Amino acid sequence: MRFQTLSDWLQWQEQLHPKSIDLGLSRVHAVWRRMHAGDFACPVIIVGGTNGKGSCVAMLEAIYREAGYRVGAYTSPHLWRYNERIRIDGESVCDDAICIAFDHVDTARADTSLTYFEFGTLAALDIFKQAQLDVVILEVGLGGRLDAVNIIDADVSIVTSIDLDHMQWLGNDRESIAREKAGIFRGDNVGIVMDPSPPAALTAYAGSLGNTLLCVNRDFHYQAEQGSWSWHSGDSHRVGLPAPALSGEHQLRNAAGVIMAVESLQSRLPVALAHIRHGLLSVRLPGRFHYVAGDVAHVYDVAHNPAAARQLADTLRRVHTQGAVHAVFSALADKDIAGIIAPLCGLVTHWYIAPLAAARGASLQQIADAVQAGCPSAQQSSFTDLGLAYAQANQVAKPGDCVLVYGSFYTVAQTCPQGL
């Protein structure tokens, strides 16, 4: 084995390929063919889209586990530990298992260069192949058509939403981005679209494949009711459903798409209504409007594009109706920083900004300029690192106030205590 520790493997992988992001399937697909022949014996669900992917994976994982199935889930990025990306039955895979899988990838790749994400994706698939799973759930990393996850043919492909993000790789408008996201569809699988206004490129591509495309508000519907909600598609009805244990009205739409996926696989993976209810109640996902009550409330959210920031603002308005909001904020340089800030301008009383401890992090000046341009009347304080910014926000906040941490996975990871 090339390395004995997970940290050494990861550090080496970061330098292995000349580009941190290099979309395309030829290299990763060739390595996978050398590693394993044939498809997964169990059903595979792939989840793509701009926002909501992690929430949908978590809900699917919770529901199928409640039904007694052995579930493998692959997500990215992680918050605190790399192991979070690869889960079996809700538990992160241990260092040793990941190192062994990395060795399998390293042996199979020969002289093929792989990115950090491609290496990790192949390792996750290798682990799942040998784990005797009942269902595999894979989250797309970036885009869809050329993402490493797309070397696998899914039985159900979900597109959660289409919005502007990663535009330097996916295109500058929703139509271009939709075409990339639609690449996870297959001619013989079920495609589920949860965006209420899907771009024509998405539906047109699915139509050209001849796959079964199921769209929210057309092929399946959901309705919020007093203390519960209901779902139906054709003759199928699910009533008296509890709200997901993830904050935000948008989570109902995510849950509706998840139930459509579960219904689509009922013949292979039967799930009772009680399993759906218990799964929605038990789902957990740190960093998605992660609300911690107290004299001073805390909210941690990985929102890192304008659409996610708008959802964050809508939820915060409903939850925090009094007191000041102290925003601890940082972002990556390749993001629409002004667009992530703008939706929160009317809510935030004081901005506490700092650069990220990450190679792609925006400079302090970039962040300060974005706050000044988007919220010229707001107060802002600059710090050399997020720890200092977070400490100052907590020191200034008074009872009844809220400390909001958002802007990136890195922002939350560097401030939110593990285990909350």
N, C-alpha and C positions, 0 to 999 in steps of 0.2 A: 504494500500500500504506500502511495506517495507520501501521505501525511497521516499522523496518528490522531490529531485533534481537529474538531470542527472549525475552530477559529483559524487554524493554519490553512485548511482547505479553502475557506471562504476568502481569506486574504489573497491566496494564490489565484483563485478564480477571477477576482476583480481586475487582475492584470493580464489574464490569459488572452483576451481578445482585444484588438485595437480599438473597438467601439463598445461603449457601455450598452447601447441599443443598436441592434443590427437586424432589422426585421427581414424575415425570409425563412422558408421551411426546408430548403434543400439540405443544409448541413445537419440540422437537428433531426430531420426525418431519416437521413442516411444512418446516423448513429443509432437511432431507435430501432431500425430494421436489424442492425447487427446485434442488438441487445435482446430483442424479443420478436418472435414470429406470431402473427395473429392478433386479433382484437381482444379486448377484455371480454371475459365470459359473462360478466354481469352488466346491467344497464349503466350507461354513462350519461351524465348531465353536464353540459358546458354552459357557463354563465358569462355573458359578455355585456357590454354597455358602458356608458360614461359614468353614471353613479348608480349605487344600489346593488352592485355585484356582491360585495361582502355580506350585506344584509340578507340577500337571497340565499347565498350559500349557507349562512348560519341557520336560517329557517328550515331549509331543506334538510340539513344535517340533523337539526333538533327533531323534526317530524319523523324522519326515518329511524332515528335512534329510539324514539318513543314507540315505534312500531316493532322494535326488536331486531332491526336489521344491522348488519355490520357495515359501517359507513367509512369510506375514505374521502377526505376533503383536502384540496390543495388551493391555497389562497396566497395572494401577495399584494403589497409588501407586508412585512411583519411590524409589530409595534416594538416589542422588547427583545425577543429572542427569535433567531432564525427558525428554530424548531416549530414555532407557531404556524408556519406555512404548510406543514404536512401533519395532518391529524388522522388518527384512526380511532373510531368510536369516541370522538370528542377530546382525545388526549394527544398532545404533541408527541411526535416520534422522538426517541432519544438520540443523543449525539452519535452513539455507536452505530445505530441503524442507518443514519444519514451518511456517516463516513464510509460504511460498507457500500452503500448505493453510489456514492461519489466515486469510489474505486471501480465499480462496475462500469460507470460512465467513462471514466478515464481510460480504462482498458479498451472499451469498444470504440472510442473516438479515434484512437491511433494518433494521426497528425492533424485531425480536424480541429479547428479552433472554434470554441463555443463561448458565448457570452455568459455572464454570471446567471442571468435568468434562465437561459437555455440549459445550463448545467443543472440548476436546481429543479427545473421542470422534468428533465429526464430522470433525475434521482427520485423525485416523487412518484413518477409513473412506475419506475422499477420497484419501489417499495410496495406500491399498490398491487402490482402484478403478482406479487408473491404473498399477499396478505389474505387471500381467500375472502374477498369482500362481496357484499350483496349489492352495493351501489357505489359508484365513484362520482364525485362532484368536483369539477375543475373550474377555477376562475381564470378568465382571460387576463393576461397581464396588461397588454396594450393593443388596442384595435381589435383584431380578430382574424382577419384573412391571413396575415403573415405572422401571427403570434405563435410561439412554440407550442402552446396547448393545442393548437389546431391541427397538429399531426394526428390527433385522435378523432375518429368518427363518433360523434355523440348520437345517442338515441333521442335525446331532447336537447335542443339548443335554445337558450333564453337570451334575449336582448332586453335589458332593463330600461335603458333610456338612451337618447341620442342628444348630446350637447357638445359645446365647443371646449375641447381639451386636447392636449397632445397634437396641436394643429400642424406643427412642423413635420410630423410623421404621417398624419391621417388626412390632412386637407383643411381648407379654411372655411368650410361651410358644412351645414348639417347633412346635405346630400352626399358630399364626398366622404364624410365620416361614417354615414350610414352604410355606404357600400363596403367599407372596410369591416364594420361590425357584422354585416350580413354574411361575411365569409365563413362564419362558423355553422351556417345552415348546410344541410345536405339534402339531396333529392329524396331520400327514403326516410328522413327523420321528421320529428315534430318540431316546428319552430314556434316559439312563443314570444310575442312582442308586447312589452308593458308600457312603452311610450304611448301616451294618448294621442299624439299627433305624429305618427311615424313618417319620416321622409319617403317620398315616392321611390327613391333608389332602393330602399330596404325591401319594400313589398314587391317591387318589380323583380329584384334579384331572386327572391324566394319563389315568385311565380315562374321565373325562367327555369328553376330547378324542378318544379312540380311537387314541392314538399307540402306537407300539411302546415299551413300558417294560421296561428290562432292569435288574434289581436284583442287587447283589452278594449272594452266598450263596443266591440263588434261580435266577437266569438265567446267571450266570457265577461261577466259583469260583477261588480261588487257594490254594496250599499251599506253605508254607515247607519246604524240604528241606535236607539237609546240603550247605552250600556253594552252593545255588541255590534256585530255586523254580519252580513250574509253574502254569499257567493253563489253564482249559478252560471251554467253553460249548457244550453240545450235542455235536456231533461235532468241534468245533474244539479242538485241543490245542496248547499252546505249552509245551515242556519245556526244562529246562536253562537257565532264564533267570538272568542275574546280578542281584544286588541293585542297585537304583538307586543312583547315585552321590550320593544325598541321604540324610542320616542319619535314622534313626528307623524303627521297625517299621511305623508307620502309612504309610510310603511304599510298602510292598508293596500295600496296599489302593488307594492312589492309582494305582500302576502298573497294577493289575488293571483299574481303570476305564478307564485310558488305552488299554490293549490292546483292551478291548471296543469303544471308539470306533474304533480303527484297523481292527478286524475288520468293524465296521459299514459302513465306507467302502471295503472291499477292492475292490469292483467298479469304483469310480471312481479309487481311489488304491491300487493294489496295493503291498503292503509285505511283504518277505520276513522270515523269522525273524531272519536275520543283521542286518537293519536295526534290528529291535526291540532285539536284544541290544546292538548298538553304541550305539544311542540311549540306552538305560538307563545304559550305562557312561560316556557322554560328557556327560550332562546336568549343567548347572551352574546354581545359583540362589543368589546371595549372600543372607545373612540368614536362611536356614532351617537351623537348627542348623549354622551355619558354624563348623566346628571348626578351630582353628589350633594345631598341636602346638608344644611348646617346653618349656623348663624350667618355665615357667608357661604352662599351656594357656589358650587364649582361646576362648570360645564366643559367637557373635553370633546372636541370634534375634529376629525381629520379632514374636513371640507377643504379642498384645494383647487376648486374651479368655481366660476361664477354661479353655475346652477346649484351646486352643493351649498354655496354660501347663502343663496336665496332660501333654500330649504332650512338651513340653520337659523336664519333670521326669522322666518315664519314660526318655527317651533319656539324660539327664545321669546318672541312676543307673547305667546300663549302661556308660557311657563313662568316667566319672570315679569311680573306686571308692576313691581315697585322696586325702588332702590337703583343705585348706579350700576353700570356694567363696566368692568375693568377688563380690557381685552389684551391678552398676551399673544402676540402675533409674530409669525415669521413664515417664510415661504421659499420655494425653490425659484431660481432665477428664470427658468424656462416656463413659468406659469404666468397667467394674466393676473398680476398682483393687484392692480387697480380694480379689476373685475371681482376679485375675491373680497376686497375691502368694501367696495361700494354698498352692497346690500346691508351691511352692518352699521353704516355711518349714522343713521338716525337712532341707533340703539346704544352705541358705545359712548361712554362718558370720557374715558381716558384710554389711550393706546400705549402699551408697553412693548416696544419692539426691540429685536436683537437678531443677529445673523444666526443661521443654523450651523451646527457642527457637521456639515455635509458638503461634499465636493461641489454639488450642484446648487448650493444655497445662494440666495440673493444677498447682495451686500447690504450693509446697514443703510447706506445712502439710497440705494434703490427702494428699500422698504419705506424709509422716511419720506422720500419724494412722492411715493404712491399714496401714503396716508395724507400728506399735505395737499396733494392734488384732488384726492377724492373726498376728503373731510377737512376742508380748510379751517373750520371753526373748532375742531376737536383738539383736545389736549393730547400731546404725545411726549413720551420719555424714551430715550435711547439707552441701550445697555450693550455691553460687549458680548454677553452670552445670555441664553434664555433662562438659565438658573437665576441670575440676578434680576431679570425682568419679572419672573414669576414671584420671587421673594418680595420684591417691591410692591407688586400688585396686591399680594396678600397682606402686606403691612398696612397699606393705605385703605383697603376695603373696610367698610363699616358693617355692622350687623344689618341684614336686609339687602346688602349688595350682592353682586354676582361677579366672580372671576371667570372669564371665558378664555379658554385656550384653544386656538384653532389656526389653520393655514396649511398644515402638512401633517403627514404621518410622523415626520421627524419632530415637529413642534410638540405633538402630544407625547411622543415617546420620551422626550427629554424633560418633561414636566410632570406628567401623570404618574403617581406612584403605582408600581405593579401591584396587582391584586385588588385594586379598587373595583 
